[in-house]
Amino acid sequence: MSTEEAVISMHEHRAVPSSEMSVNTMAADAAPAPAAVTTNRPLNGMLVDLRRSTSSDTSGIVGTNELDVPPAARLRALPRVPDYLEETYHWAYLDPRNLALLDRQQVVSVILWGNDRRLRRAALTQIEPGQKVLQAACVYGNFSRALARHIGPRGSLDVIDVVPLQVANCRRKLKGFPQATVRLADAAAPGGGPYDAVSCFFLLHELPDDYKHAVLDALLGSLAPGGKAVFVDYHRPHWAHPLKGVMSIVFDLLEPFAKGLWNKSIAGYASRGGDFAWRTQTFFGGLYQMTVARRHPRSEADAR
């Protein structure tokens, strides 16, 4: 292996072919693919060859051709899996043994008490076909495919995630959607904008409060003037909700950061909330919310 190649270590020793790591494939007579971007950071024991099939797949180096980036700079550009994710959600997102179990629409439906389709439909009504859309984090179930289908061939879907295993899995799911790309990036530094719309589907509740602030600011900052960010997530339920006690226990055991959304509005995590018009709709007795932030056509930041 050359110095420009490296491997990301994960749980099983299985190399993922480059054909599985990209939604868009290159023609046989196209320019040769860039060398693999590599790192020696251990991530759960599995060897994943992160070969880039196109130069536009470089994570963290926006607007730069990967062939022109020195190997050391590419290593620095790879996002690091946050400590909270390693410590709290290893079982859910970093363990390949659980991937096949959890990434099923039936499982998603059970977790959301049968509200998955309703919440997905609500999110899609806020996004128009033909738009350039950012999806912040890969999502278990059929959400990404539904979003790619909704925006259609004239739109573009850019899906990001900080976990290589999730990126590889989402790329496989989005094969057949040439308008969709999936790349390795942190939602706190997504790059690739400006976007017409941003979709954040059940991500915020998994983030510590300081990370909620950083991700919210980054996602809102990636919007074009007039663009919308659509956040679908948990919300404080009605005091008499029959599942409030159950969900409180679930959060205490498995989702330690989720109650932040019970105690604070999503808009409250934005540093420049005044640059946006906010609207919140709740579902299922208040347990879930869709909060939409529309960037003013000419915000204070644009005026500067």
Secondary structure, DSSP 8 states (H G I E B T S, - for coil): --TT---EEESS-----GGGS-SS---TTS-----------B-TTEEE----SSGGG-SS-TT--GGGS-HHHHHHHS----HHHHHHSIIIII-HHHHHHHSSHHHHHHHTTT-HHHHHHHHHTTS-TT-EEEEES--SSSHHHHHHHHH-TTSEEEEEES-HHHHHHHHHHTTT-TTEEEEE--TTS--S--EEEEEEES-GGGS-HHHHHHHHHHHHHTEEEEEEEEEEEE----TT-TTHHHHHHHHHHH-TTTTHHHHS-SGGG-TTGGGEEEEEEEETTTTEEEEEEEE-TT-HHHH-
